[in-house]
Amino acid sequence: MALRLWASSAANALKISSSGARAAAPAYSISRYFSTVLDGLKYTSSHEWVKDDGAVATIGISDHAQGHLGEVVFVELPETGTKVSQGGAFGNVESVKATSDVNSPISGEVVEVNAKLSETPGLINSSPYEDGWMIKVKPSSPTELDALLDSAKYTKHCEEEDAH
């Protein structure tokens, strides 16, 4: 399925019609060819991801989300010790296009904040799953992870969302 998403996105980005003819793309058009969706993470329909490491869960926004946001220029994150609730906003991301809330995929207490993002918010664009993580949370209800999307369901969600 990921290959189909890539091929479909690549064809769309290259402006290739179903007949194989290449259409002229406007000079100002900037397209993303594909989004990376990692196995082993859980995702929300609002494009946050969570990596469950047992006692602590790492949270960020997906590659798909950062691609739609564009260049991230500012990130507002909570302080260590803040309680977050599943589905509730814990911060926001400002890009050249928009400012968006970031919602927590799970409930718990923030035990670490990625301080690098205050000086280098673009890490969310260049490395959304590694250097661009946002917060680490001590989960209060680990079963909340069960309600989140796996990589296959998240990929399908992104395909459907982009089709509209």
Secondary structure as the mmCIF struct_conf table of DSSP 4:
data_model
#
loop_
_struct_conf.conf_type_id
_struct_conf.id
_struct_conf.beg_label_comp_id
_struct_conf.beg_label_asym_id
_struct_conf.beg_label_seq_id
_struct_conf.end_label_comp_id
_struct_conf.end_label_asym_id
_struct_conf.end_label_seq_id
HELX_RH_AL_P HELX_RH_AL_P1 ALA A 2 ALA A 13
TURN_TY1_P TURN_TY1_P1 LEU A 14 LYS A 15
STRN STRN1 ILE A 16 ILE A 16
TURN_TY1_P TURN_TY1_P2 SER A 18 SER A 19
BEND BEND1 GLY A 20 GLY A 20
HELX_LH_PP_P HELX_LH_PP_P1 ALA A 21 ALA A 21
STRN STRN2 ARG A 22 ARG A 22
HELX_LH_PP_P HELX_LH_PP_P2 ALA A 23 PRO A 26
TURN_TY1_P TURN_TY1_P3 ALA A 27 TYR A 28
TURN_TY1_P TURN_TY1_P4 ASP A 39 GLY A 40
STRN STRN3 LYS A 42 TYR A 43
TURN_TY1_P TURN_TY1_P5 SER A 45 SER A 46
BEND BEND2 HIS A 47 HIS A 47
STRN STRN4 GLU A 48 ASP A 52
BEND BEND3 GLY A 54 ALA A 55
STRN STRN5 ALA A 57 ILE A 61
HELX_RH_AL_P HELX_RH_AL_P2 ASP A 63 LEU A 69
BEND BEND4 GLU A 71 GLU A 71
STRN STRN6 VAL A 72 GLU A 76
HELX_LH_PP_P HELX_LH_PP_P3 PRO A 78 GLU A 79
TURN_TY1_P TURN_TY1_P6 THR A 80 GLY A 81
STRN STRN7 LYS A 83 VAL A 84
TURN_TY1_P TURN_TY1_P7 GLN A 86 GLY A 87
BEND BEND5 GLY A 88 GLY A 88
STRN STRN8 ALA A 89 SER A 95
BEND BEND6 VAL A 96 LYS A 97
STRN STRN9 THR A 99 ASN A 103
BEND BEND7 PRO A 105 ILE A 106
STRN STRN10 GLY A 108 VAL A 113
TURN_TY1_P TURN_TY1_P8 ALA A 115 ALA A 115
HELX_RH_AL_P HELX_RH_AL_P3 LYS A 116 GLU A 119
TURN_TY1_P TURN_TY1_P9 PRO A 121 GLY A 122
HELX_RH_AL_P HELX_RH_AL_P4 LEU A 123 SER A 126
TURN_TY1_P TURN_TY1_P10 PRO A 128 GLY A 132
STRN STRN11 ILE A 135 PRO A 139
BEND BEND8 SER A 140 SER A 140
HELX_RH_3T_P HELX_RH_3T_P1 PRO A 142 ALA A 147
BEND BEND9 LEU A 148 LEU A 148
STRN STRN12 LEU A 149 LEU A 149
HELX_RH_AL_P HELX_RH_AL_P5 SER A 151 ALA A 163
#
